[in-house]
Amino acid sequence: GTLATGNGGTGATSFTPGITMADHWYKNSSSTGNQNPITGWTRMANTGQGGINAGMTESSGTFTFPSTGVYLVKFNFNFSVTTNTERFAQFFIRGSTDGFSSSNTAICQATDGADNFSGNSDIDGGGNEMNTLYDVQNTSNNKIRFSVEFQGGSNTTLIGSSGGQGITTAMFIRLGDT
């Protein structure tokens, strides 16, 4: 911005206003088994869902940032278990410094398991949220993916929704300059 001028001042400042980008995505269908990367994402567009200059793009599970900066990346996941052979699930936010040509670093990890993962007859599932700060210094190279590994079997489903209810979601908020 600019400020009102007085006494011959220019009014120019280097002030950058608060959050300049926020974007929200959801997994648009359920999928079973390990996934790296998790695919099937759609931008949240339900009534009441908002964004600020929503500029993230996604292709085959890889998210590209619209500009450099430090971003808060949030990943909410929900899953269901269909057999008692599952033990736990590991979820990852993965980052890259070369557009995922060869680098693929787990920058945040969450492990989730329900009591019923130990072989009890009650089978259901779980869910959780994980967050990280990601420094995007180059929009061609710094990208994000999400992945899941189910331990003990492959009969676990990551829950999505074609109606956009936001059961498994990703959120990106640009906090400031890098």
C-alpha positions in Angstrom: 0.0 0.0 0.0 0.3 3.7 0.1 -0.2 6.2 2.9 -1.7 9.6 2.8 1.1 12.2 2.1 1.9 15.1 4.2 4.6 17.7 4.2 5.8 16.6 0.8 6.1 12.8 1.6 5.7 10.2 -1.1 3.3 7.9 0.7 5.1 4.8 -0.6 5.7 2.0 1.9 7.0 -1.6 1.8 4.0 -2.9 3.7 2.7 -6.3 2.5 -0.9 -6.9 3.7 -1.6 -10.1 5.7 -2.5 -13.4 4.1 -2.5 -13.1 0.3 -3.5 -16.6 -0.7 -5.6 -19.4 0.9 -6.8 -22.4 -1.0 -8.8 -25.5 0.0 -9.1 -28.9 -1.7 -10.8 -32.2 -1.0 -10.4 -35.8 -2.2 -13.3 -36.4 -4.6 -13.5 -40.2 -4.3 -12.5 -43.0 -1.9 -9.6 -45.2 -2.7 -8.2 -48.4 -1.2 -4.6 -49.3 -0.4 -1.3 -47.5 -0.3 -1.1 -44.3 -2.4 2.0 -42.2 -3.2 0.9 -39.7 -4.3 -2.8 -39.5 -3.2 -4.7 -38.5 -6.3 -8.3 -37.4 -7.1 -8.4 -33.8 -5.7 -10.9 -31.0 -6.4 -10.9 -27.4 -5.3 -13.5 -26.8 -2.5 -16.4 -24.8 -4.0 -19.3 -25.5 -1.7 -21.5 -22.8 -0.4 -19.8 -21.1 2.5 -16.3 -22.4 1.6 -14.0 -19.6 0.8 -10.5 -18.8 -0.4 -8.3 -15.8 -1.0 -6.8 -15.6 -4.5 -7.0 -19.4 -4.7 -4.1 -20.2 -6.9 -2.8 -23.7 -6.2 -2.8 -26.1 -9.1 -2.9 -29.9 -8.9 -1.9 -32.6 -11.4 -1.8 -36.3 -10.7 -1.6 -35.6 -7.0 1.2 -33.0 -7.2 0.4 -29.5 -6.0 2.1 -26.5 -7.4 2.3 -23.1 -5.6 1.3 -19.9 -7.4 4.1 -17.8 -5.9 7.1 -18.1 -3.7 6.7 -17.6 0.1 6.2 -19.5 3.3 3.0 -21.6 3.3 1.0 -23.3 6.0 0.1 -26.8 4.6 -2.7 -28.7 6.4 -3.8 -32.2 5.6 -6.9 -33.7 7.1 -7.5 -37.4 6.5 -10.1 -40.0 7.3 -10.0 -43.7 6.6 -12.0 -46.9 7.2 -10.8 -50.4 7.9 -12.6 -53.4 6.4 -10.6 -56.3 7.9 -8.9 -56.9 11.2 -5.4 -57.5 9.6 -4.7 -53.8 9.4 -2.4 -52.5 12.2 -1.9 -48.7 11.6 -1.7 -46.1 8.9 1.1 -43.7 8.1 0.3 -40.4 6.4 2.9 -38.1 4.9 3.2 -34.6 3.5 6.0 -34.9 1.0 8.0 -32.0 -0.5 10.4 -31.7 -3.4 13.2 -29.4 -4.4 13.3 -30.6 -8.1 9.6 -30.9 -9.0 9.6 -34.6 -7.9 12.1 -35.5 -10.6 14.2 -37.3 -8.0 13.7 -35.6 -4.6 10.8 -36.8 -2.5 11.2 -36.0 1.2 8.7 -36.7 3.9 8.5 -33.3 5.7 5.7 -34.3 8.0 4.4 -37.6 9.1 1.4 -38.8 11.2 0.7 -42.4 12.4 -2.8 -43.3 13.2 -4.4 -46.5 14.5 -7.6 -47.3 16.3 -8.0 -49.8 19.1 -9.7 -52.1 16.6 -6.5 -52.4 14.5 -5.2 -55.0 17.0 -7.5 -57.7 15.6 -10.7 -57.0 17.5 -14.0 -57.8 15.7 -15.2 -54.2 15.7 -13.8 -52.7 12.5 -14.0 -49.0 11.7 -11.1 -46.6 11.1 -9.7 -43.3 12.1 -8.7 -39.8 11.1 -6.4 -37.0 12.0 -4.8 -33.7 10.9 -1.2 -32.8 10.3 0.4 -29.4 9.5 3.7 -28.1 8.3 5.3 -24.9 7.2 6.8 -25.1 3.7 9.2 -22.6 2.3 8.6 -22.2 -1.5 11.7 -20.6 -2.9 11.1 -21.8 -6.5 7.5 -22.5 -7.8 8.9 -24.9 -10.5 10.8 -27.0 -8.0 9.2 -26.8 -4.6 6.0 -28.9 -4.8 3.9 -30.9 -2.4 2.3 -34.3 -2.4 0.4 -36.3 0.1 0.7 -40.1 0.6 -0.5 -43.0 2.8 0.8 -46.4 3.7 -1.4 -48.9 5.5 0.5 -51.4 7.6 -0.7 -55.0 7.9 -2.9 -55.3 4.8 -4.3 -53.4 1.9 -8.0 -53.4 2.7 -8.1 -49.9 4.2 -9.9 -47.1 2.4 -9.0 -43.4 2.3 -12.4 -41.7 2.4 -13.3 -39.1 -0.2 -16.5 -37.5 -1.3 -17.9 -36.7 -4.7 -20.2 -34.1 -3.0 -17.3 -32.0 -1.7 -18.1 -32.4 2.0 -14.4 -32.2 2.8 -13.8 -35.6 4.5 -10.2 -35.8 3.4 -8.8 -32.3 2.7 -5.7 -30.2 2.0 -5.4 -26.5 2.8 -2.7 -24.1 1.7 -2.2 -20.7 3.2 0.5 -18.3 2.2 1.8 -16.6 5.4 4.4 -14.3 4.0 7.5 -13.9 1.9 10.3 -16.4 1.9 
